Amino acid sequence: MSNVSRETFDKVMVPNYSPLKIIPVKGEGARLWDKEGNEYVDFAGGIAVNALGHCNPELVNALKSQSEKLWHLSNVFTNEPALELAEKLVNATFADKVFFANSGGEANEAAFKLARKYAFDNYGEEKHEIIAFKQAFHGRTLFTVSVGGQPKYSQGFGPLPQGITHLEFNNIEMLEKSISDKTCAVVLEPVQGEGGVIPATQEFMQKVRELCDKYNAIMILDEIQTGMGRTGQLYAYMDYGVEPDLLTSAKALGGGFPIAAMLAKEKFATALNVGSHGSTYGGNALACAVGSKAFDLISNQALLDGVNERRALFEAKLQMINEKYDVFEQVRGKGLLIGAALNQKYLGQARDFMVAALEQNLMILMAGPDVIRFAPSLVVTEAEIEKGMVAFEKAVAKVVNG
């Protein structure tokens, strides 16, 4: 057994993370084990990544099988797994074309660059403004962190890319006032994830589409957290009946293997002509083979239907806990992206609940200081939900009783 420990992190790692004290070493389904052999129920899902649980046997097989054929080529060539996955994505969505990358931030970087390039090629350099929303999160590159609506993530990294306007999420009036012929794109998450698990309203989503059409702006949906079955649809836009022009996908797309995709309508995709953008590992054969298998499993209607059945169970349990302890203002989100917003008495204490849960061998998340977030495997069992919620109730009791 390896002799590294949590202390090793402080010695050898850049201090941009502050990981919790346990080191998970093995996972299966919605359960994890640490170095000491303690078992945990995982309702965090690697932040909405492990959509099919840990070490899903079919994903493991896809990886093993591909690992014996071909790992990496470079984009001087294409490869079969990339073409197969791209075909599946195109056939199942609004999109005509796909660009592969390694992470959500890179997929968004590609989408924002494409939007600027398309506007430049077709309308000139005046049309470069990107409209985004406060509390949004779009990644950690300098461009994506600038488009994201949380100043704490871009502070100290200036000068930042310009031409970005941040508005209030779900505020139609503000959007109508701000959008103009200078706007090249409007970017939003169907459910703001890091911003507190806040769904876009139906009216807002429709208005964004309508205004983008009116001002020849590209509508970009960041579905990195909501995509791949998380909301009970393959992608959340399907729930709204509103099609974007570009969509970004990552996290659950590889079920835990790093892969991301930008999906585009033909008309806009042409802006990224040969040599205009690229990625060394994007479209890597290993990642695409796993992604292709994950796609097959997640796009299954029975799995998608099961998402909202599981959500109902989570909601019922959270309601029972709340009746006893009175800690949540509301439970919101879509499908298995669940936000339990803390009430007035417990504002700012989301991390306390997360730490207390870990002491009860349960992994949960936060979405800002005031919201507890659950993003478990989409195939988490009823028994695992029961077990995890018993632990969560104990954690809540502990925080409430100080």
N, C-alpha and C positions, 0 to 999 in steps of 0.2 A: 504493500500500500504506500502511496506517495506520502512523503512527510511534509508537504507544504500545508500551511494553515492560513487562517484569516490574517494573521500577523504578517505573513509573507506579502500579502497585498500591499500593506503599508510600506514595506521595504522596497518593492520592485515596480509598483504600478504608479502611473501618473494619478494624482489625487482628485481627478474629476468625478469619480464615483465614490460613494460611501456604502459599500455593500453590507448587508446584514451579516450577522456573525457565523451562520452556518454555511457549509459548503456542500451543496447537493452533488452526489456522485453517480446516481442511478435513477432512472425514471421508468415508469410503466403506466400507460393510461393517464389518469389524473392523480397519480401518486408519485412521490419522490422520496428518496432516502439520502441522508447525509453521511459523512465519513464515519460517524459513530453508529450508523445503522438505524437511527431514528426515522420513523415514517411520517410523511406529511401529506395532507390533501392539498392539491394545487388548484386554486381558483384564480390564479394570476395568468396562467397559460403563457408565460414568457412575454407578457403584455400582448395578448391576443395573437400570438404567433403559433403556439402548439395546438392548432385547431383540431387535430386528430389525436391529441394526447402525446405522451412521450413514447418514443420508440415504437410507433405504430408498425406492426410487422410488415404490412404491404409497402410502406415507405422504406423500411429497412431493406426489403428485397429489391426494390427499384434502385436504391443506392448501390447495393452490393453488385447487382447485375451490371449496372452501367460502369461501376468502378473497374470492372474487368475488361471493358471494351475501349473506352475513350474518356479521358478527363478533360483535356484542354486543347484547343486548337489555336485560337486567335481569330479575329474577324476577317482575316484574309480568306477564310473558308466559313461556310455555315455547317450546321450539324443536324442530324435527324431529330434528337430530342427537342431542340429549340424550335424547329419547324412544326413538330407535332403539337407542342404546347401552344405555340402562336395560333395554329389552326383552330385548336379547341377554344381559345379565348375569343377569337374572331367569330366563330360560329355561335358562341353562347351570348354575345353582347352586341351593343350598338356599333362596335369598332370594326374598322377595315384593316388596320395595320397595328403592329406591335413593336415596341422597342424594349429590349431587356437590359436590366441593370442589376446591381447587387443589393440595393437597399432602398427604402422608401424615400430617403433624402435625395438619392440619385435619380429616382423616377420623377420626383417633383422638379429637380434641377432641369431635367430634360424637358418636362412639360413647360416650365417657365421660359426656358431658352427658345423652345419651339414657338411659343405664343409671341414672343418679341420678334423672332425672325420672320414669322408669317406676316405680322403687321408691317414690319420694315419692308419686306419684299413687295407687299401689295398696296400699302398706303403711305409709306415713308416714315422717317424717324420720329415725327411728332407723335405718332400713335404708339406710345410705349408704356402707358400707365397700367399697372396691375392693381386691381382692387382686391383686398383680402379683408379678413375680419379679426377683430380683437379676440384674444384668448385662443386663436387658432394655433395649431402646431403643424409645421410642414417639413421639419428636418433640421439638420445641424450644419449644413454647408453655409457659407456666408450669404448666398442668395436666398436659400430656403429659410434661414433663420431671420432674414430681413422681411420676407413675405409673411412669415409667422407673426401672430399678433401678441407675442409676449416679450416685451422689451428686456426682461431679465436675461433672456438667452442671447441677445445681441449686444448687450452693454459691454463696452470695453473693446469691441472688435472693429471699431470704425476706422476710416469712413466706410459706411455701408452702401450697398447698391441703392440708387435713387429711383424715383418714379413709382413708389409703392404707397398706396393709400389704405389706411385701416379704418373700417367702419364697424358699427355695432351689429353683431350677428342677429339675424331675424328681424332687422329693422328696415322695412320696405321703403319707408319715406326717405330715410337717409340715403339708401342706395339710389333711389330715383333722382335725388338732388345731386349726387356725386358722379354718377356715370356720365360719360360724354364721348365725343368722337375721338378723344385722345386715349380712351381706355382700350387696351389690347386684350385684356383678359380679366375675368372675375374667377377667383379660386375659393372654394369652400369645402369643408368636410360635411357630409350628410348628417353625421353626428359628431360634434366637436368632442374628441376623445380626451386629450390632455387638458382641455379647457373646462372639463367638468361634466362630461357625458351629456351634452345638450343637443337634442335633435333639431334639425332645421324644420320649420313648419312647412306644411304643404304649400301654403300661399307664397312663402318666401322662395322656396325652390322654384316654383312656377314663374315668379316674378324675375328671378335671376335669368332664367331661360329666355323669357320674353325680352328683357332689356339687352341681353347679349345679342339677340337677333336684331334688335332695333339699331344698336350701335356698332354692329360688326365686330363684336368682342367674342373671344373664345371662352366658353364655359368649361372650367376645369374642376372636376370633382376629385378631391383627395380621398380615396377609399382605402387607404393603407390599413387603417384600423377596422373600418366597417366592411371591407371586402371579404370575399371568399366565405360566404355562408354565415358570417357573424350575426347578421340581423334577421336570418331566416330566409333571405333571398341570396342568390349568388353574389350580387352586388346591391347595395342599399338603394341605388337610383331606381331600381326596378319596382321598389315599394312606392316610390313617388310618381312613377309613370312619366318621369322627365329625363330625357336623354342629354348627357353632356356632349361636348366635342372631344374632350380629352379626359381620361380617367387614369389615376395612378393606383397601383396595387403592389403590395409587398407583404410583410408579416406572414399571414396564414398561407400565402401563395405557395410557399415551399414547406409548409408544415414544420418549420424549424430549420430548414436548410436555407441559407441566405440567397434570396432571389427577389427581384422586383420587376415590374413591367409598367410601361406607359402604353395605354391603349388610345388609338386616335382614329378619327374619321379620315378617310382618304384625302379629302380636300385640304386638310391641315397638315397631314403627315408629309406631304410633298415638300414642305418648308425645310425639313431636315434632309437636304440632298447629300450626295456622296461627300464625305469628309467634313461635314458640318458639326458632327457630334459623334462621340464614341465611348467605349468602355472596354477595358482589357478583358475583364471576366464576365461582362454582361452577356447572357446567352450561353454561358458555360454548360457543357453537356451534362455534367453531374447534377447541377442545380436544376436544369430543365427536365431531366429524367425524373427527379423527385417531384418537381412541380407538376409534371404531367400526371403522375399517379395521384398526387394530392387533389388535383383538379377532378379526376374521375371519381374519387371518393366523396368529395365535398359537393359536387354538382348533382349528386344523387337526391332525388326528391324526398325520399324517406328521411334522409339525414336532415335536409332543410326543414321539413315539417317538424322534426324532433326538437329543433332549436327553440321554437316558441313554447312547446310543451315543457321543456326544461326551464325556460324563463318563468313560466307560470308557477313552477314549484319554488324557484328562488324567491319570487315575489311574495308567495304565501308565507314562506319561512321568515322573510324580512318583516312582513307585516306583523306576524306573531311576536317577533322580537321587539318590534317597535311599540306594540301595545303594552308590553311589559316594562320597557325601559325608556321609551320616549326620547329617542336620539335623532331620528330622521325627520327632515322637513318633507322630503318626497323621494320616491324611487323612480328613476327615469332611464331613458336610453331606448335601445331597440334590440330585440333578440337577446343574445348572450353577451351584449355589451351593456352592463348594468351599473348605474350610478346611484348610490344611496347618499343623497345630499344631507349633511348634518344640519340640525336645527340650531337656532340662536345660541343655545346653551353650550354647544360643543364645537362651534366654529373654530377653525384652525387646528383641530385635533385629529385629523385623518391619520396622521402618522402614528399617533398613540394607539389607534385601533389596529393599524397594520402590525405594529410591534407586539401588541397584546395577542393578536391572532397567531403570530408566529410561535409565541410561547405555548399556544394550545395546538401546535403542530398543524397550522393552517396558513397557507400563503394567499394573501389578497393584495390589492393594489390601492393606490390613491390616484385621484385626478385633481391635482391641486390640493391645497390644505383643508378644504371643506367638503370633499367628496370621497367616499369610499367606492372603489371600482372593482368589479368582478369581470374577468374576461376568460372564463374557464374553457377547457376543451369543449368542442361542440358535441362530443359524444360522451361527456361525463355521465356516469350512471346515476340512477336515482339513489342508490345506496351511498355513492360518494357524495352526492348533494346532501343527503340526510346527515352523514357523518361530519361533513365540513360545517354544516349549519349548527350542529350541536357545539362544535368547537368555537364557531363564531359567536354564538350566544354567550359562552363563557368569557370570551374576550370582551364583549360589550359590557357584561356584568362587571368585569374587572375595572374597565375604564370608568364606568358610571359610579362604582363604589370607591373610586380613587385608589 
